[in-house]
Amino acid sequence: MRLLLTALAAALALLYVTLGLRFGYVTLTPTWLLNAQGQNRYVLQVYDEGQRAGYRGRCVVQSGRAVLRLLAPDGRQLAGRTCQKVGDRGEWTLHLVGGGQPGQYQLVVDFDAYSGLLDLSETRQ
């Protein structure tokens, strides 16, 4: 049993150092991240001409930085926001909405040693 607990602790430490720990799923539940690294992509399909879609929510930053970008089907950036602590302020409202043409919109999140909360919900107009 001690060997199992030691192996679990070592695996969590390795994850923390390399990718970071994530508790939740960014576009479905509020997600706590510890030392998150790398890039995540979330796809949003729009079928109707003129429909607007994207994500709304908030980020609460303890440390590090997360850059969120909403990309159109043709690759253009429609909206973006950087979540990072600035002075005493570490909580930001997110409103990443675009649209007009049908296709696959992508939310790209680049993490750089990000620790904090990321709470996003899909929105359509």
C-alpha angles and dihedrals in degrees: 000000000000090000090053092050091047091051091049092050091049092049092050091048091051091049092048092053097043110031104000128236121285125192111191137008113281100225097037109037137015103276128210113207128192118197091336114190134184135025133304127193127200122189125216118189119213117191105174127074110245096016116138121214140166143108136301129187143090144276127215111199125207095168142334127030140279122194116200122195130178111211127198121228089264092054099256117139110243101177139359143180136183118216111204137131113266112187107307093338116098105146120088135179115230125211112167107165131149140143147128101142129063119247143077116323117195131209108206117195118190113195124200110184088315119180120178144059127315115188115178132165127190114245132190128189 
